[in-house]
Amino acid sequence: MHLKRILFFVALLSYFIASKAQIGKHRNDLLLGVNSGFVMSRVNFMPIITQSQYPGFTGGLSVKYVSERYFNTICSIYGEINYSLIGWKENIRDINRQPVINSVTSIPEEYQRNLGYIQIPIFAHLAWGKEYKGAQFFLNLGPQFGFLVNESTTKNFDFNQRNIQDRVNQTIAQDTLSVEHKFDYGIAAGLGLEYIVPKVGHFLLEGRYYYGLGNIFGDRKKDYFSRSNIGNIVIKITYLFDITKTKK
């Protein structure tokens, strides 16, 4: 865990060093806008919990500041403030990989935890392509911070009547634990395309991956899980409009 934190702070330091560098053609472009997208998430547990991807959503405000153009690279700082619904969805199966049937309800058992976060990614945004009209290819890389604002459980069985005997994965401690560490942090990276329409705005399509470096449950020796970090795959669209724009 200490190595992960060192890597995170190294990445954070590198981001701020890169954001302060001014060795190309100066720009002073400020853009604001909104974003929304689809999130596929899971929690990486140790001991392992069999899961399928949890379908969620994200949306919020976006801001981008373009600081310079260095040769063919357009260098910016990009950030968001989002509300994101993420979590984990258990894949409850028996030894034959068939759904486990609850003996009381006679239907397959289902369980998922719903986690609502305020998430703030802060990226070094590097782009290549047209600057004033047309398409750009871009890379986002940097830290992301989150804070849990709500959580809930969706299940179709009573905890005291669940069919544990038939489960191939009999780890159930996570079902009744509340999130202990509400603050989350990690590293995110994204690739995407931006299309610029003069006097209309900027339209962005991005695929992004987030890897959490913190655990949502306690990870001390006395705790059940040694790892419980969040992982997300995000597909999102963003609309930005110009507040200030450097003249050609």
CORLINCOR-V703388 format. One record per residue. N is the residue number from 1. OMEGA is omega in whole degrees, -180 to 180 (none if undefined). NEAR is the number of other ideal C-beta (glycine too) atoms within 10 Angstrom. Layout:
N/OMEGA/NEAR
N/OMEGA/NEAR
This chain:
1/179/12
2/179/6
3/178/8
4/-179/15
5/177/12
6/179/11
7/179/12
8/-177/18
9/173/13
10/178/10
11/179/17
12/179/15
13/179/10
14/179/13
15/-178/18
16/176/14
17/180/10
18/-177/14
19/-180/18
20/-177/8
21/178/12
22/-178/11
23/179/7
24/179/14
25/-173/12
26/172/10
27/178/17
28/-175/11
29/177/16
30/-179/13
31/176/21
32/179/13
33/-177/19
34/179/14
35/173/20
36/-178/13
37/-179/20
38/-177/13
39/170/23
40/-172/16
41/175/24
42/176/18
43/-178/24
44/-177/17
45/168/22
46/8/13
47/-173/13
48/173/10
49/178/22
50/-174/14
51/162/20
52/-178/13
53/177/15
54/180/21
55/-180/14
56/-179/21
57/176/15
58/178/23
59/180/15
60/-176/16
61/-180/12
62/175/21
63/178/15
64/175/24
65/179/18
66/-172/23
67/-178/19
68/169/17
69/-179/17
70/-171/14
71/-178/8
72/-176/9
73/176/12
74/-172/24
75/-177/22
76/167/21
77/-176/18
78/-180/24
79/179/16
80/166/24
81/-171/13
82/162/23
83/-177/14
84/173/23
85/-178/17
86/178/28
87/175/25
88/-179/25
89/-175/21
90/178/22
91/-171/15
92/-175/25
93/175/17
94/-175/15
95/179/8
96/180/7
97/176/9
98/178/11
99/178/14
100/-178/20
101/177/15
102/-175/19
103/-179/13
104/-176/12
105/-178/13
106/175/7
107/-180/11
108/-179/15
109/179/22
110/180/16
111/171/21
112/176/17
113/-178/22
114/-176/16
115/178/25
116/-176/16
117/159/25
118/-176/14
119/-180/23
120/172/16
121/177/24
122/-169/18
123/156/24
124/-174/19
125/-179/24
126/-175/18
127/179/24
128/180/14
129/-177/15
130/-177/13
131/-173/17
132/180/10
133/-180/9
134/-169/12
135/173/13
136/167/18
137/-176/12
138/176/20
139/172/16
140/179/22
141/178/18
142/-178/23
143/174/19
144/179/25
145/180/15
146/176/24
147/-179/13
148/-180/17
149/175/11
150/175/10
151/179/15
152/-179/10
153/173/13
154/-179/11
155/180/14
156/178/11
157/175/19
158/-178/10
159/-178/11
160/-177/6
161/180/11
162/-178/19
163/-179/17
164/-174/12
165/-177/9
166/-177/18
167/174/18
168/174/13
169/-172/17
170/176/9
171/-175/16
172/-176/14
173/-177/13
174/-175/19
175/-174/14
176/177/8
177/171/15
178/179/11
179/-179/14
180/-179/12
181/-176/14
182/178/14
183/-178/10
184/177/23
185/-180/18
186/-177/22
187/179/20
188/177/20
189/-179/16
190/174/22
191/-179/14
192/179/20
193/175/15
194/178/22
195/-174/16
196/175/19
197/-178/10
198/178/10
199/176/6
200/178/11
201/-177/16
202/-179/18
203/-175/16
204/173/25
205/-172/14
206/167/19
207/-172/14
208/175/21
209/178/13
210/176/23
211/180/16
212/179/23
213/176/21
214/179/19
215/180/23
216/176/27
217/177/20
218/-178/15
219/175/18
220/-177/6
221/-178/6
222/-178/5
223/-176/14
224/-176/15
225/175/21
226/178/15
227/177/14
228/-177/25
229/-175/21
230/171/23
231/-177/17
232/165/25
233/-173/14
234/170/25
235/-175/15
236/174/22
237/-177/15
238/172/22
239/178/16
240/174/21
241/-175/12
242/170/18
243/172/13
244/-177/11
245/177/14
246/179/14
247/179/4
248/none/5
